[in-house]
Amino acid sequence: MISAKHYFDWAATAPNDEEILTKALKHSIEHWGNPSSIHKAGTDAKKALETARKRAAQALGVNAENIFFTSGGTEGDHIAILSVLNRPQKGSVVLSSIEHPALREMTKSMQNCGWKVINVNPDKNGIVCAQSISNALQEDTAFVSVMAVNNETGAIQPIYEIAKIIEEKTKGKRKPFFHVDCVQAAGKIPLNLKASGIDSASFSAHKIGGPRGVGILYLAKELNSFLKGGGQEKTVRSGTENLFGAEAFSLCLEKYFISERNTSAEKRFEQQKILTANFIKKLKEIKGCVIIPHCREGEKFEANFSPWVVQAAFPGIPGQVMERALSEKGFFISTGSACSSSHKGRPVLDTMQLTPKEKESAVRFSFGFSTEEEGMNELIEELKNICSQFL
């Protein structure tokens, strides 16, 4: 069994919280009925589902009626963006060019349907500024999407500023629907979903210790979903509900979501800031290592990045070579998004004015709630050993 001590690919998926999953599985076995059935087996399951919904909502700081269970972050993203297809007239959609493939690839289908897609690049630091989004808005823009935390660089995007500037620019007109992919933000940075202008947000359980295949879509107001079916989740997401997944995800959010109400999660967040700052300092001491983006080498910029994700390059050592070399020694990292690992391109890094050698050699280190300083220091030593052989 792989030890979590040397696992540094938490952005791809987190090790399961066994206690939570065991509890959720037992509960779902006890309530095995279909939540849509009107007999007691069904109504008991429905009550358990609604309890999970209330727990998730309380953790996220929103109302239960705004929470919809999905199969994961991708489906949450799709429900949000495909809702614009219900509009009688086609128009434009605006999204950052660093979005997850769930949105980036879906816009290609939107183009095939006659929609105009406007991509907004980040600056060289991987951050999409609010003014760039404002400049991209058109009279017919129906949908805007900017992720909260980039899954490759850890760059925190100014989603609240973006929400505000969209409202200001479209005041007196029909405001575009603003969606935020929060998959890499939940349990990683504080979030305020009730901030004015945020219409929806997607989450995925397996990023914070929950099971794969379950997510949450937060909706600030009712949405006419393009996806139709049996009418579950108030017609937003049809399909028999995953009670086990909903229960497990709600418990994970209760335990790991960072807020003033969750002091243990806040404390762990502050601790990770220190661990990551020390990790970056030690990385920079390794011959040839380049932190990506370059601005992250200055401490004053660290507030703009999630402490759970660090991207670095070792020019001269291709990223996949570094990944395999570490894997052979029992250390697990990645070269980027697991969802696009089969593709050779690095779309996010392509937007950041990096050199070809930096893009080719870039790797991602990502951490989680059980990451310890000892394991991070051992990773640094192994990186030194590998670099001494190749550089």
Secondary structure, DSSP 8 states (H G I E B T S, - for coil): ---GGGB-BTTT-----HHHHHHHHHHHHHT-S-TT--SHHHHHHHHHHHHHHHHHHHHHTS-GGGEEEESSHHHHHHHHHHGGGGSSS--EEEEETT--HHHHTHHHHHHHTT-EEEEE---TTS---HHHHHHH--TTEEEEE--SB-TTT-BB--HHHHHHHHHHHTTTS---EEEEE-TTTTTTS---TTSTT--EEEEEGGGGTS-TT-EEEEESS----S--SS-TGGGTS-S---HHHHHHHHHHHHHH--BTTBHHHHHHHHHHHHHHHHHHHHHHTSTT-EEESGGGGSGGGGGGB-TTEEEEE-TTS-HHHHHHHHHHTT-B-BSS-GGGTTSS--HHHHTTT--HHHHHHEEEEE--TT--HHHHHHHHHHHHHHHHHH-
